[in-house]
Amino acid sequence: MSRNSNNPIYLPNGKAGEYAKWACNFYIGCSNNCDYCYCKRGVLSKTLGKPYTELKKAFKDEQDAFDRFKANVTKYLPELQKAGLFFTFTTDPMLKENRDLHWKAALYAVSQGINVKFLTKRADFIEHLDLERQSDEVKKRIAWGFTLTGFDNREPNASTNAERIAAMKRLHNMGFKTFASIEPVIIPLMSMDCIMQTRDFCDLYKIGLMSGHRDYSRKEIEDFVVRASDAIDMVGGKVYWKESVREFIGHDIECSAGVGSDYDLFNDEW
Ligand code: SF4
């Protein structure tokens, strides 16, 4: 099932497949306007990389997108119950313009016994979605991920990194699982700072390098891997070192906090 089909739910491949087995894309384009945005690169950049979000043309309207989502859930239910569902690769799912449909779909997925992960650079959705008062079932099955780079100036319209960190702490205190996407690592020192600020309330880190970036030295990344692994391990956290890191340093990473790409955030017994 390809990403460009009429199905909102699909099996990502390549680097996206390393991140999530099943994903859902309703929208393309994103107003956070990160200067390193992967949607702005490549042959599809003119459509995927728009500086505003809009429903994919495959859907007549939001109701049609939701109806197709429900049909996909029914069709792939056992696989989705096993692997969970990720929102989203082609926009930020918590933009004011698109978060309501994402949330409606997530609640439907949860009602079908599917675990859901959101990855966002927003921090201004907690009250709007009334997250504090959600049921235990919703809190148990939804994980909130925040991308943290430490560089607000490269993500001009997103919530600041400090606001995202504060939101992560609040959500963790409410009983939700949390994860951080430390990607791209722009400067390892800044990424390390993001880890130190979040490690007491972050259940999982996913760490990856800037694709095509050649300014790091191998030693710099090796030192970062050791320091970050130790810092995360010290508080009982988990880390998935992405292929881009392992490739860059040229070997696998052995650390007691380390997990594979298939680590189940919703099941602590790893
Ligand atoms: S939040 Fe993600 S999709 Fe949006 S501009 Fe930044 S990198 Fe692109």
Boltz pocket constraint, residues with backbone or C-beta under 6 A from the ligand:
constraints:
  - pocket:
      binder: B
      contacts: [[A, 29], [A, 30], [A, 31], [A, 32], [A, 33], [A, 34], [A, 36], [A, 37], [A, 38], [A, 39], [A, 89], [A, 90], [A, 91], [A, 92], [A, 121]]
      max_distance: 6.0
